[in-house]
């Protein structure tokens, strides 16, 4: 387990599942609850979870609210990262972020490609709005787990630095 920062306060997280069928109650969301449990197990405080349809303006409104009003440290979206006609999560995310963090998406795709050639179709991005990190994950439980596990060891350090932490990288402690 990695410490979430140099204080005793865990980073706050929100999980937004994008699924037309899930929002209508026609499909059970398994990726969102899995992400909640995984992050909680790693010391994060998941305070917000919601399922909504793949509607770019709604996605933008919620991401903006969670950053600007709820001041969450980490926002994970799950779903809407493929090439189906309704998959618009990356486009909606680009509208709200101020700075993209391409290394996160590159690392997730690279790890996924080692498991399946279908990973070339993933379009998820990661970026920063104010002092919050937003990461797009695939909608399947398996894909979301595999992708977040790739970057999870680096999240605490990145969030610490994003929040203004000044400790040198080599001096941060891991449990």
Buried (B, 14 or more C-beta within 10 A) or exposed (E): EBBBBBEEEBBBBBBBBBBBEBBEEEEEBBBBBBBBEBBEEBBBBBBBBBBBBBBBEBBBBBBEEBBEEBEBBBBBBBBBBBEEEBBBBBBBBBEBBEEBBEEBBEBBBEBBEEEEEEBEBBBBBBBBBEEBBBBBBBBBBEBBBBBBEBBBEEBBBBBBEBBEBEEEEEEBEEE
